[in-house]
Amino acid sequence: MLLSVALAAMLADPSAAPAATAPDEDARAEIPDLERVRYRDPSGRREIWLGAELGGIALPQSLGLFSRRVWTVHGTPAWSVALLPWLAIGGRHAMVFYDAVNIRLRAHDHQLELSAQTLALRSKPRRFVDRVAIGVATHAIKKTDVDGLEFKPGGLGDVIVYAGYGLSHDLGRRWRLDWQVQGRWAWVFLDTQRHVRAAARASVYLARQHRLAGELVGFYVNRDATQAGNPLPRNAVYGQMSGEYTWMSRVGVGPLVRLRLLSSFRSGEAPAYEIREEALNATYGEVIVGVRGIWR
């Protein structure tokens, strides 16, 4: 719903759009963008965005979704630093636990990204900000426990190299629309995958420090014909949707709550999980709580 309203506003008559407002008149407080999909970066010299998240879900067998109890939990610190007003570097680092009664996995996720705002090099004020980004992400299964026996598998993970472009549009004083497209190449154990990821987010500021956002993310995945692990289609499409509420105090610190639904457990996002026979290849949702901060 948020995305539909924002798109309609963007396509409306440009002459009817309000003029750009001065910073002290803007109804939007700055909120750090530290998710897996990022649309904006810090722009003040040596400005730092910091965040931490705790997320997961528990699904008892009584719900009937699976033949056994399943739970996941992950803790994630995240950061972004402005090297120049138009150039930033950032990352995410997570420890993930997945448990299905007799099987437990511990995985480590890392993401490092360099991004630039090319339109910021022009002096003319604009109502949108672009973002060119290149990066690398890794997901590695460090330990697995099967029926009480502990194993430390080596080389069981993935490496994803990617590049993408996106725009962030200000649609008046309270609305913002962000989108991006990304090409990704993944090495998964001994195989490879090719991805295209498209994402869009619509945000509305209920008050200056309160933001409500909805996001859609889609993955097209092309796998090798003989990929190890679960028998999955060579070509597949996966979707994710999420809703988030964030509040930022006047001192630059605030909490967030995020609800996320995935059509398949991290397919496209983290293909390392596809090569385990006990992988959760089903619709998956989670609740995430966290904190964001700005240090200038």
C-alpha angles and dihedrals in degrees: 000000000000091000092051094052092046093050091051090052092050092051094049122106107295091216088064093055116104117252119259110279130223116257093254090053096048114111092212124089116206110262120188114248104216105145127116087266111050128189103173138032137201110277104186115098108269090355112158129205116200132184146164131199139189118194146156144105141243120218115188119210089242090073089070095225094114136015091246142023114285130187137168134188133179136182118204133183114195135187146175129191128195107227089178130358088266101031128067141168125205146161151183128220122190141178111207130194123194121185131184103170100267097026129060128176131193116198136178120216126193133179128183122182138179116200139178137195103218095180089057088072088071118082097217112101113244137192092225139052124211127211129203112189140179124182153144130236130189133191118188130180103222102176138012128189117200118182090335096311114119122216131181105204118202124220094008103139147065141259120208124193116191147171129193150163133216147160134224114209125198107215100191129306098317109021129078132177121199128183140166143174123213136189115210135188117197133194108203114188100299096342138071136227134194120214140187115196124192123184138177132182131189119198133188125190108221088188132351095278099030121082129182116192138179123197137191122195126183131189129197108197126194112189133190112266092243102039113165122244127026118021100253130167115272090229120034143156124219132186138204131189131184144173125208139187118198131179123192122194122219089257091060102257128107148144131254136199120200131184115199131187123190126191089217130013102276096314108164091011097064112003093181088084092061095068097063116092090220093050117139102245097175142090109299136189135183144182120230128192124183151140133250130201141180122213118191 
